[in-house]
Amino acid sequence: MITRTAQCLLAGILLLSLTAQAQDEVISTLEIYDLETGTRTVILEEDRHFEAPNWGPDGSYFLINQAGSLYTVDMEGEKRLFNTGSATRCNNDHGFSPDGSTLAFSNNLEGGPDDWLSPASLPFRPGVANQDA
């Protein structure tokens, strides 16, 4: 026979397990909201976490981060890896310079430099911009 204490412990473990499963179920959505019409347009939706969309310098795409990498996403939702060279632990700190020529981003390194700059090579084309990085 299971004691009351054991029942509470098992219920607590089950609750933690269900909570962990619920937290693993992530849906990330990138949307555009039209102020004039009040309509929302889904650009990208994935069953994985992505975050921190920034408009590209010319407004034709977004830059997002996901799992330590940066990606461009065009208005049709096509996602391409943005070449950051050896920076493979990028986070949500990224953005373009006002003139669009440089991308600043963070790469979380223990004991190493965290801030990076990359030429954006105008005209900037998603997925093509800095392949020589």
N, C-alpha and C positions, 0 to 999 in steps of 0.2 A: 504494500500500500504506500502511495506517495504522500508524504507529509504536506501540510499546508505551506510550510516554508519552501519546500521543493517545488510545489505547484506555482508559487509566486515567482521563484527564480526561473523556472521554465517559461512562464508567461512573459517575464522580462526579457529573456533571451529571444523568444519568438518575436516580441515587439521590436527589439533592436534589429533583428534580422529583416523584418518587414520594412522598417524605416530605412535601412541601408539599401534595400532593393528599390524602394520608391525614390531615393535620392539618386540612384544610378540611372533611372529612366529620365533622360534629358531630351528635350526637343528645343533646339535653337532655331530662331526665326529672324531673318533680316527682312524688314519691310520698309516701304516708302509710303508716307502719308501725304496726299495731295491736299493742301490747305484750301484750294478753291472748290474742289468737288467733295471733299470729305471722304474720299475713298482711300483704302489701303491696298497696296500691291505687294504681294510676297515675292521677294527676289530669290531668297534661298531658305530652305528649311531642311534640317538634318537631325538625325537621332544621336547627335554628338554635340558636345559643348563647343561653341565658338563665341567670340565676344569682340567688343570694342571696334565696331565699324567706323571707319573714317572715309569721307568722300575723297576720291582721287583728285588731283589738281584740276583736271578738266571736267570733273563731274560725271564722267561716263562709267565709273566703276567705284567699288569700295575696297578698302584694305581691312582685313580682319586677322585676328590671331586664333590659332587652334593648335593645341597640343605642342606648343613650343615653336611653331612655325607661323610665318605670315603668308597670307593668301590674298590674291586679288579676286574680286567677284564682279563680273560685268552685269549689266542691267537685265540680261537674259538668265542670270543665275549660274553662269559657267564659272567654276572656281579653278584657279590655277595657283600653283606654288610660286611664291615670290622668292627669288634667290637672295638669301641673306648670307651666303658664304658659309663660314664655320659657325655662325650664330644659330644654334639649334634649341635654345631655351628662351625664346622670345616670349614676352608677356603682353599685357594690354596697353603698355606705354609705347605708343608710336604715333607719328604724325608727319605731315609734309611741311616744308618751309613755305612761307607765304608765296614765294615765286615758283614753287613746285619743283625746284631743281634738286632738293635734298630730302631724304627720308631720315628722320631720327627715330631710333627705337631702343628698347632695353633688351638685354640678353642676360638672364640671371645666371651668373657664374659665381661659384664660391671661390673667393680669393683672387678674382680676376676683374677686368674692366666690365662694367655693366652697361655703359652707354655706347651706342654705336651710331655712326652716320654712314649713309650709303648714297651715292649719286643716283638720282632718279632718271637721268638720261632723257632729257626732253627731245622730241615729244615722247611722253610716257605712254607705253603700251602695256596693258596687263600681261604679266607672265614673260615679257620680253625685255623689260626695262634694263635690268642690270645683270644679265647672264654672265658677264665677265667678272662679277664680284668674287 
